[in-house]
Amino acid sequence: MNQIKIIAVIAIVCAAASLINAATIPAGTTLAVTTVSLITSQDAVGSSFEAKIAQDVSVKGSVLLKAGTKAFGKVSSSRRNPRKSGPLSVELAWIDVNGRRIGVKTNSVEPHGPPQTARQAQYGHTAGTTVVNPGTKLQFQLLQPVTL
């Protein structure tokens, strides 16, 4: 019986410790990222892309996300479907924190890359395609708080 009580106390202490260590990034916080993968307006809606957090994210003086943290986004609209063609827009979907994928909800951003010309189309892009090259900086706003 004493072992059960000891195990229960340990479980409660561990749960409390994890709550104390949990940190929340509030809604409205800007997440600046640098793209790692190529994104184009010919990508299908739902296609994912990789990015990295471009600068530390701090809340009340504590760094909660370090620059270089992996982030992943998805294409929320594109020109790929001719019936529902729209401008390229992307949003962040999750962040990789210590090997855990943490979902995030951000606003959509319409990255502005120069439209490709007919000459550039010969290298694999349709004329008029917007291309977001790796290394492009994008800024997203959190629509919901994120608990790490």
Secondary structure, 3 states (H helix, E strand, C coil): CHHHHHHHHHHHHHHHHHHHHCCEECCCCEEEEEECCCEECCCCCCCEEEEEECCCEEECCEEEECCCCEEEEEEEECCCCHHHCCCCEEEEEEEEECCEEEECCECCECCCCCECCHHHHCCCCCCCCEEECCCCEEEEEECCCEEC
